[in-house]
Amino acid sequence: MNGAGDIITQNQQRGWWTIGLINSRYKYLTAETFGFKINANGTSLKKKQIWTLEPAPGKADDSMIYLRSHLDKYLAVDSFGNVTCESDEKETGSKFQISVSEDGSGRWALKNVERGYFLGSSSDKLTCTAKVPGDAELWHVHLAARPQMNLRSIGRKRFAHLSESLDEIHVDANVPWGEDTLFTLEFRADEGGKYALHTCNNKYLSAPGKLLDTCTPECLFSAEYHAGALALRDAAGAYLAPIGSKAVLKTRSTAATRDELFSLEDSLPQAAFVAALNDKHVSVKQGVDVTANQDEISSHETFQLEFDWGTKRWYIRTMQDRYWTLETGGGIQASGDNKSSNALFELSWQGDGAVSFRANNGKYVLTKRSGHLYASADTVDDNCKYYFYLINRPILVLKCEQGFVGPKGVRLECNKANYETIQVIRGPKGAVYFKGQNGKYWHADSEAVSCDSDSPQTFYLELREPTRLAIRSGSGQYLAAAKNGNFRLAGPELAHATHWEY
């Protein structure tokens, strides 16, 4: 299975993408760390191969862009036709126009607006001398998104989700709630640099709209950039779009209008909490009171966690767009319709799959006998513990500075250019078990992590930032990455833990 690189910036800067560009010899455009040298010698998508694509001001449909390296320098063509990447500022020679090849490959041509020539590569050198794009001037685009994301229709202003019958994708969700709205956009390097859309129930979207068990040629799409938005085109030249009253995602039109355009949105963590006191799920089913009184997880027992960078605390949002809020007297109600300081909670991880919430009054939230939540405890005891489940990640993709987690034989390494999807199985009291694509469970010790066990090993997930988590074993040791790609259980202190991008 093939993966991508770093986090897409679609949410912070709309229309900005992070990408890798691959030439006809299947080498990546690379910005070297020293001397601002550029070449097309990269063999995989790592930090030096990541480029930020910034839309240039202009008409909505002209697809003019700038390309910025990981060193924050702009790619440009000088008056002699030399390709450079050493300026902090956008110059006249740094604007390019994207066009998509008509040969069905979905490759991009990048025309330098100032010079009128196309960007190409020959052996070590980058050139900009071709009036018409040939093979050397056509580039595959490797989207460097976090692989798991929400897909939003520009035309319908709705999110994609798995249909109730589990055999189609419908684009009619007002908010991306639950695991059904999580999709993996897989880059298929060995299938012409095309993309496959993988659902949370382990199926692939085909051009006619049905979900298939395996990725066939019908499930492959080229990625196109249209003024900051994404269009996905099938082999016959038709684009994916929501069709009909059910907004079924399938291909029909060969023109890319607003109906055929999408944005990739970061999928925020959504969680369920089980009170240690009574083993009931925390819920807002009964109205504004936040109460631990439900046996099952529905949308009323699923909460979105939104990080506040200023205070390093979290807002906890319900599906009805209300926030958990500390009321006078200490009660917790889902009554806030905006983000006030009384809606901020510090998450305190207890090391046993449980989390405690510290409210704005400095007190810990506890469960009363009635199930109601109150912020009135000075210290954490069992009444203040809530077992944590990350609901909208039934499939996990893990990444660290070295790369993605993937297999090398039965052992797992964390420096892979391509990722393996990891199945997350929920256990009791916040426990999760990881299962590989070979159907075996993860087993971790102080030497390594392998995926060859018939019996599950307990792990706990701990959110550390909106896009990063720590993983602790049932024995209390954190998983940590090493520079050589090995990873293992390292120690009980948070300082030992790798904060995995997920």
C-alpha positions as CSV (number, residue, x, y, z in Angstrom):
1,M,0.0,0.0,0.0
2,N,1.4,3.4,-0.9
3,G,1.4,6.5,1.2
4,A,2.2,10.2,1.2
5,G,4.4,12.6,3.1
6,D,3.5,15.5,5.4
7,I,0.4,17.2,6.5
8,I,-1.8,19.0,3.9
9,T,-2.3,22.7,4.8
10,Q,-5.8,22.8,3.3
11,N,-7.3,23.9,6.6
12,Q,-4.8,26.6,7.5
13,Q,-4.5,28.1,4.0
14,R,-7.3,27.1,1.7
15,G,-6.0,26.1,-1.7
16,W,-2.5,25.5,-0.5
17,W,-1.3,21.9,-1.0
18,T,1.8,20.0,0.0
19,I,2.9,17.8,-2.8
20,G,5.8,15.8,-4.3
21,L,6.5,16.0,-8.1
22,I,7.7,12.9,-9.9
23,N,9.3,13.0,-13.3
24,S,9.2,10.5,-16.2
25,R,12.1,8.5,-14.7
26,Y,10.1,8.2,-11.5
27,K,12.4,10.5,-9.5
28,Y,11.2,13.2,-7.2
29,L,11.9,16.9,-7.5
30,T,14.3,17.6,-4.6
31,A,15.5,20.7,-2.8
32,E,18.9,19.9,-1.1
33,T,19.5,21.3,2.3
34,F,22.8,22.9,1.4
35,G,23.5,25.5,-1.3
36,F,19.9,25.7,-2.5
37,K,20.7,23.0,-5.1
38,I,17.7,21.4,-6.8
39,N,17.6,18.2,-8.8
40,A,15.2,15.4,-9.7
41,N,17.0,12.5,-8.0
42,G,14.8,11.8,-5.0
43,T,13.7,8.1,-4.6
44,S,10.8,8.6,-2.2
45,L,8.7,11.4,-0.6
46,K,10.6,12.6,2.4
47,K,11.2,16.2,3.8
48,K,13.4,17.4,0.9
49,Q,10.9,16.2,-1.7
50,I,8.0,18.1,-0.2
51,W,6.8,21.3,-2.0
52,T,4.1,23.7,-1.0
53,L,1.9,24.7,-3.8
54,E,0.5,28.2,-3.3
55,P,-2.3,29.6,-5.5
56,A,-1.3,32.9,-7.3
57,P,-3.9,35.7,-7.2
58,G,-5.8,35.9,-10.5
59,K,-8.9,34.5,-12.1
60,A,-10.6,31.6,-10.3
61,D,-10.0,29.2,-13.2
62,D,-6.4,30.0,-14.3
63,S,-4.6,27.6,-12.0
64,M,-1.6,29.9,-11.6
65,I,0.6,28.7,-8.7
66,Y,4.0,29.2,-6.9
67,L,6.1,26.3,-5.6
68,R,7.9,26.7,-2.3
69,S,10.6,24.2,-1.0
70,H,10.9,22.9,2.5
71,L,13.5,25.6,3.0
72,D,10.8,28.3,2.3
73,K,12.5,29.2,-1.0
74,Y,10.5,29.7,-4.2
75,L,11.2,27.8,-7.4
76,A,11.9,30.2,-10.3
77,V,13.3,30.5,-13.8
78,D,15.7,33.4,-14.4
79,S,16.2,35.5,-17.6
80,F,18.7,32.9,-19.0
81,G,16.3,30.0,-18.5
82,N,18.1,28.6,-15.4
83,V,15.9,27.0,-12.8
84,T,16.7,28.3,-9.3
85,C,15.3,27.9,-5.8
86,E,17.0,30.4,-3.5
87,S,14.6,33.4,-3.2
88,D,12.6,34.1,-0.1
89,E,10.2,36.2,-2.1
90,K,7.9,35.5,-5.1
91,E,9.4,37.0,-8.3
92,T,8.2,37.4,-11.8
93,G,9.9,34.2,-12.8
94,S,8.4,32.1,-10.0
95,K,4.8,31.9,-11.3
96,F,3.8,28.7,-13.1
97,Q,0.5,27.6,-14.7
98,I,-0.7,24.0,-14.3
99,S,-2.2,22.1,-17.2
100,V,-3.1,18.4,-17.2
101,S,-1.8,16.1,-19.9
102,E,-4.4,14.8,-22.4
103,D,-2.6,11.4,-22.7
104,G,-4.8,10.0,-19.9
105,S,-1.9,9.7,-17.4
106,G,-3.1,12.6,-15.3
107,R,0.4,14.1,-15.3
108,W,0.8,17.8,-14.9
109,A,2.8,20.2,-17.1
110,L,4.1,23.4,-15.4
111,K,4.5,26.3,-17.7
112,N,6.6,29.2,-16.5
113,V,4.3,32.2,-17.0
114,E,7.2,34.8,-17.5
115,R,9.2,32.7,-20.0
116,G,6.5,30.7,-21.7
117,Y,8.5,27.4,-21.4
118,F,7.7,24.2,-19.5
119,L,9.6,22.9,-16.5
120,G,11.4,19.6,-17.2
121,S,14.2,17.5,-16.0
122,S,17.1,15.8,-17.7
123,S,19.5,13.6,-15.7
124,D,20.6,15.8,-12.7
125,K,19.5,19.0,-14.2
126,L,16.2,20.9,-14.2
127,T,15.4,22.7,-17.4
128,C,12.8,25.2,-18.7
129,T,13.4,25.2,-22.5
130,A,10.5,23.2,-24.0
131,K,7.8,25.2,-25.9
132,V,5.6,22.1,-25.8
133,P,5.6,19.6,-23.0
134,G,7.2,16.2,-23.8
135,D,7.7,13.2,-21.5
136,A,10.5,15.1,-19.6
137,E,8.1,18.0,-18.8
138,L,5.2,15.9,-17.4
139,W,5.1,15.3,-13.7
140,H,3.1,12.9,-11.5
141,V,1.7,14.6,-8.4
142,H,2.0,12.8,-5.1
143,L,-0.3,14.6,-2.6
144,A,1.5,14.9,0.7
145,A,-1.7,15.0,2.7
146,R,-2.2,13.2,6.0
147,P,-3.5,10.1,4.3
148,Q,-6.7,10.0,6.3
149,M,-9.0,13.0,5.8
150,N,-12.6,14.2,5.3
151,L,-13.8,15.0,1.7
152,R,-15.9,18.1,1.2
153,S,-17.8,18.9,-1.9
154,I,-17.3,22.5,-3.0
155,G,-20.5,22.6,-5.0
156,R,-22.8,21.0,-2.4
157,K,-21.0,22.3,0.7
158,R,-21.4,18.8,2.2
159,F,-19.1,16.1,3.4
160,A,-18.7,12.6,2.0
161,H,-19.7,9.6,4.1
162,L,-20.3,5.8,3.8
163,S,-23.9,5.0,2.9
164,E,-26.0,3.1,5.4
165,S,-26.0,0.1,3.0
166,L,-22.1,0.3,3.1
167,D,-21.8,-0.1,-0.7
168,E,-21.7,3.6,-1.8
169,I,-20.4,7.0,-0.8
170,H,-23.0,9.8,-0.3
171,V,-22.0,13.4,-0.2
172,D,-24.8,14.9,2.0
173,A,-23.3,15.2,5.6
174,N,-23.5,18.7,7.1
175,V,-20.6,17.9,9.5
176,P,-18.0,15.1,9.2
177,W,-19.1,13.0,12.2
178,G,-17.9,9.5,13.0
179,E,-15.7,6.9,11.3
180,D,-18.0,6.8,8.2
181,T,-16.7,10.2,7.0
182,L,-13.0,9.1,7.2
183,F,-11.3,8.3,3.9
184,T,-7.8,7.3,2.9
185,L,-6.6,8.8,-0.4
186,E,-4.0,6.2,-1.5
187,F,-1.3,7.1,-3.9
188,R,-0.6,4.1,-6.2
189,A,2.9,4.6,-7.4
190,D,3.0,1.2,-9.2
191,E,-0.2,2.0,-11.1
192,G,0.8,5.1,-13.0
193,G,0.7,7.5,-10.0
194,K,-3.1,7.3,-9.8
195,Y,-5.2,7.6,-6.6
196,A,-7.7,5.2,-5.0
197,L,-10.3,6.2,-2.4
198,H,-10.3,3.7,0.5
199,T,-13.2,3.7,2.9
200,C,-13.2,2.9,6.6
201,N,-14.9,-0.5,5.9
202,N,-11.8,-1.5,3.8
203,K,-13.4,-1.1,0.4
204,Y,-12.5,1.0,-2.7
205,L,-14.7,3.4,-4.7
206,S,-15.2,2.5,-8.3
207,A,-16.0,5.0,-11.1
208,P,-19.6,3.8,-11.4
209,G,-20.1,4.5,-7.7
210,K,-20.1,1.0,-6.1
211,L,-17.6,0.0,-3.4
212,L,-15.4,-2.9,-4.3
213,D,-13.4,-5.3,-2.1
214,T,-10.2,-4.9,-4.1
215,C,-8.6,-2.0,-6.0
216,T,-9.3,-2.6,-9.7
217,P,-8.5,-0.3,-12.6
218,E,-12.0,1.1,-12.2
219,C,-11.0,2.4,-8.8
220,L,-8.0,4.5,-10.0
221,F,-8.3,8.3,-10.5
222,S,-5.9,11.1,-11.5
223,A,-5.7,14.1,-9.2
224,E,-6.2,17.6,-10.8
225,Y,-5.7,21.0,-9.2
226,H,-8.4,23.5,-10.1
227,A,-7.8,26.9,-8.4
228,G,-7.1,25.3,-5.0
229,A,-9.6,22.5,-5.2
230,L,-9.2,18.8,-6.0
231,A,-10.8,17.0,-8.9
232,L,-10.5,13.2,-9.4
233,R,-10.7,11.9,-13.0
234,D,-11.2,8.3,-14.2
235,A,-9.6,6.6,-17.1
236,A,-12.4,7.6,-19.5
237,G,-11.9,11.3,-18.6
238,A,-15.0,11.7,-16.4
239,Y,-14.8,13.3,-13.0
240,L,-16.1,12.1,-9.6
241,A,-19.1,14.2,-8.4
242,P,-22.1,13.8,-6.1
243,I,-25.0,12.7,-8.4
244,G,-28.8,12.8,-7.9
245,S,-30.9,13.3,-4.8
246,K,-28.8,10.8,-2.8
247,A,-25.6,12.6,-3.8
248,V,-23.9,9.3,-4.8
249,L,-20.2,9.8,-5.5
250,K,-19.5,8.5,-9.0
251,T,-18.2,9.7,-12.4
252,R,-20.4,11.2,-15.1
253,S,-19.3,14.6,-16.5
254,T,-16.1,15.2,-18.5
255,A,-16.1,18.9,-17.4
256,A,-14.8,20.1,-14.1
257,T,-17.4,22.5,-12.7
258,R,-17.9,23.3,-9.0
259,D,-19.9,20.0,-8.7
260,E,-16.7,18.1,-9.5
261,L,-14.5,19.9,-7.1
262,F,-13.5,18.9,-3.5
263,S,-11.4,20.1,-0.6
264,L,-9.4,17.7,1.6
265,E,-10.1,18.7,5.3
266,D,-8.1,17.5,8.3
267,S,-10.1,14.9,10.2
268,L,-10.3,16.1,13.9
269,P,-10.2,13.5,16.6
270,Q,-13.6,12.2,17.8
271,A,-13.9,10.2,20.9
272,A,-16.2,8.3,23.3
273,F,-15.7,8.2,27.0
274,V,-16.7,5.5,29.5
275,A,-17.0,6.5,33.1
276,A,-14.9,4.2,35.4
277,L,-17.5,4.6,38.1
278,N,-20.4,2.9,36.4
279,D,-19.0,1.6,33.1
280,K,-21.5,3.8,31.1
281,H,-20.8,6.0,28.1
282,V,-20.8,9.7,28.6
283,S,-23.8,11.1,26.6
284,V,-25.8,14.2,25.7
285,K,-28.8,12.1,24.6
286,Q,-31.0,13.5,27.4
287,G,-30.4,17.2,26.4
288,V,-27.9,19.7,27.8
289,D,-26.7,17.6,30.8
290,V,-23.5,15.7,30.2
291,T,-24.3,12.3,31.8
292,A,-22.6,8.9,32.0
293,N,-25.7,6.8,31.4
294,Q,-25.6,5.0,28.0
295,D,-24.6,1.4,27.1
296,E,-24.0,2.0,23.4
297,I,-22.1,4.5,21.3
298,S,-24.2,6.7,18.9
299,S,-23.6,10.2,17.7
300,H,-24.9,11.4,21.1
301,E,-21.9,9.6,22.8
302,T,-19.3,10.8,20.2
303,F,-17.5,14.1,20.9
304,Q,-15.1,16.1,18.8
305,L,-11.9,17.3,20.5
306,E,-10.6,20.7,19.3
307,F,-7.2,21.9,20.5
308,D,-6.5,25.4,21.7
309,W,-2.9,26.1,21.0
310,G,-2.8,29.1,23.3
311,T,-3.7,27.2,26.5
312,K,-2.8,23.6,25.4
313,R,-6.3,22.7,26.5
314,W,-9.3,21.2,24.6
315,Y,-12.8,22.1,23.6
316,I,-15.2,19.2,23.6
317,R,-17.9,19.5,21.0
318,T,-21.2,17.6,20.5
319,M,-22.8,16.7,17.2
320,Q,-25.4,19.5,17.8
321,D,-22.5,22.1,17.7
322,R,-22.6,22.7,21.4
323,Y,-19.5,22.6,23.7
324,W,-19.1,21.0,27.1
325,T,-19.1,24.0,29.5
326,L,-18.5,24.5,33.2
327,E,-21.6,26.0,34.8
328,T,-21.9,27.9,38.0
329,G,-22.0,25.3,40.8
330,G,-19.6,23.0,38.9
331,G,-22.0,21.1,36.7
332,I,-20.9,20.2,33.1
333,Q,-23.5,20.9,30.4
334,A,-23.4,20.9,26.6
335,S,-24.8,24.4,26.6
336,G,-22.1,26.5,25.1
337,D,-22.6,27.6,21.5
338,N,-19.2,29.3,21.4
339,K,-15.7,28.7,22.7
340,S,-15.5,30.4,26.1
341,S,-12.7,29.8,28.7
342,N,-15.3,27.7,30.7
343,A,-15.4,25.4,27.7
344,L,-11.7,24.5,27.9
345,F,-10.6,21.3,29.6
346,E,-7.1,20.0,30.3
347,L,-6.7,16.3,29.4
348,S,-4.8,14.4,32.1
349,W,-3.8,10.9,30.9
350,Q,-3.8,8.3,33.7
351,G,-1.7,5.6,32.0
352,D,-4.4,2.9,32.1
353,G,-6.5,3.8,29.1
354,A,-8.3,6.5,31.1
355,V,-8.2,10.3,30.9
356,S,-9.3,12.9,33.5
357,F,-10.7,16.3,32.7
358,R,-9.6,19.4,34.6
359,A,-12.1,22.2,34.2
360,N,-11.6,26.0,34.2
361,N,-12.1,26.2,37.9
362,G,-9.1,24.0,38.5
363,K,-11.2,21.0,39.7
364,Y,-11.3,17.6,38.1
365,V,-14.6,16.3,36.6
366,L,-16.2,13.4,38.4
367,T,-19.2,11.2,37.9
368,K,-21.9,11.5,40.5
369,R,-24.1,8.5,41.5
370,S,-26.8,9.9,39.2
371,G,-24.3,9.8,36.3
372,H,-24.1,13.6,36.0
373,L,-20.6,15.1,35.5
374,Y,-19.4,17.7,38.0
375,A,-16.1,19.6,38.2
376,S,-15.6,19.4,42.0
377,A,-12.7,17.0,42.7
378,D,-9.3,18.3,44.0
379,T,-7.4,15.1,43.1
380,V,-8.0,12.2,40.7
381,D,-9.6,9.1,42.0
382,D,-11.6,6.4,40.1
383,N,-14.7,8.6,40.0
384,C,-12.6,11.1,37.9
385,K,-11.5,8.5,35.3
386,Y,-13.0,8.1,31.8
387,Y,-11.8,5.4,29.5
388,F,-10.9,6.9,26.1
389,Y,-11.8,5.5,22.7
390,L,-10.7,7.2,19.4
391,I,-13.9,6.6,17.5
392,N,-13.1,7.9,14.0
393,R,-9.9,5.9,13.5
394,P,-11.0,2.3,13.0
395,I,-8.0,2.2,10.6
396,L,-4.8,4.0,11.7
397,V,-1.9,5.3,9.7
398,L,1.1,6.2,11.8
399,K,4.0,8.5,10.9
400,C,7.0,9.9,12.6
401,E,10.0,12.1,11.5
402,Q,11.6,9.0,9.9
403,G,8.6,8.1,7.8
404,F,5.6,5.8,8.0
405,V,5.1,2.6,10.0
406,G,5.1,-0.4,7.7
407,P,6.3,-4.0,7.6
408,K,9.7,-5.5,6.8
409,G,8.9,-9.1,6.9
410,V,6.9,-9.7,10.2
411,R,8.8,-6.9,11.9
412,L,7.5,-3.3,11.7
413,E,9.7,-0.3,10.9
414,C,8.9,3.4,11.1
415,N,11.0,4.8,8.2
416,K,8.9,3.6,5.3
417,A,8.0,5.9,2.4
418,N,4.8,3.9,2.0
419,Y,2.4,3.1,4.8
420,E,0.5,0.1,6.0
421,T,-3.0,0.6,7.3
422,I,-3.4,-0.7,10.9
423,Q,-6.8,-2.1,12.0
424,V,-7.8,-0.8,15.5
425,I,-9.9,-3.2,17.6
426,R,-11.5,-1.8,20.7
427,G,-11.1,-3.8,23.9
428,P,-12.4,-3.1,27.5
429,K,-11.5,-0.1,29.7
430,G,-9.9,1.9,26.9
431,A,-7.7,-0.9,25.5
432,V,-7.0,-1.2,21.8
433,Y,-5.4,-4.0,19.8
434,F,-3.6,-3.4,16.5
435,K,-4.0,-5.9,13.7
436,G,-1.9,-5.8,10.5
437,Q,-3.0,-6.5,6.9
438,N,-1.7,-10.1,7.3
439,G,-4.4,-10.7,9.9
440,K,-1.9,-11.0,12.8
441,Y,-1.7,-8.8,15.9
442,W,1.1,-6.5,16.9
443,H,3.5,-7.6,19.6
444,A,5.9,-5.1,21.1
445,D,8.8,-5.4,23.5
446,S,12.0,-3.6,24.4
447,E,13.6,-4.9,21.2
448,A,11.1,-4.4,18.4
449,V,7.5,-4.4,17.2
450,S,6.4,-7.4,15.2
451,C,3.1,-8.2,13.5
452,D,3.0,-12.0,13.9
453,S,0.9,-12.7,17.0
454,D,-2.3,-14.8,17.2
455,S,-3.3,-13.1,20.5
456,P,-3.7,-9.4,21.0
457,Q,-1.5,-7.2,23.1
458,T,-3.1,-4.3,25.0
459,F,-2.2,-0.7,24.0
460,Y,-3.7,2.6,25.0
461,L,-3.9,5.8,22.8
462,E,-3.2,9.2,24.4
463,L,-4.0,12.4,22.4
464,R,-1.1,14.8,22.7
465,E,-2.0,17.4,19.9
466,P,-4.8,17.5,17.4
467,T,-2.8,15.4,14.9
468,R,-0.4,13.5,17.2
469,L,-0.8,10.8,19.8
470,A,1.4,8.7,22.1
471,I,0.9,4.9,22.4
472,R,1.4,3.2,25.7
473,S,1.5,-0.6,26.2
474,G,-0.6,-2.4,28.8
475,S,2.7,-2.7,30.8
476,G,3.0,1.1,30.9
477,Q,5.8,1.5,28.4
478,Y,5.6,4.0,25.5
479,L,6.3,3.2,21.9
480,A,9.3,5.1,20.5
481,A,10.9,5.5,17.1
482,A,14.7,5.3,16.4
483,K,16.5,7.0,13.6
484,N,17.4,3.7,11.9
485,G,13.7,2.9,11.5
486,N,13.5,0.5,14.4
487,F,10.8,1.1,17.0
488,R,10.1,-0.5,20.3
489,L,8.8,0.0,23.9
490,A,11.2,2.5,25.4
491,G,10.1,3.5,28.9
492,P,7.3,4.7,31.2
493,E,8.0,8.4,31.0
494,L,6.3,10.7,28.4
495,A,9.8,12.0,27.5
496,H,10.5,8.5,26.1
497,A,7.4,8.6,23.8
498,T,7.3,9.4,20.1
499,H,4.4,11.6,19.3
500,W,3.0,9.8,16.3
501,E,1.2,11.7,13.5
502,Y,-2.0,9.7,12.9
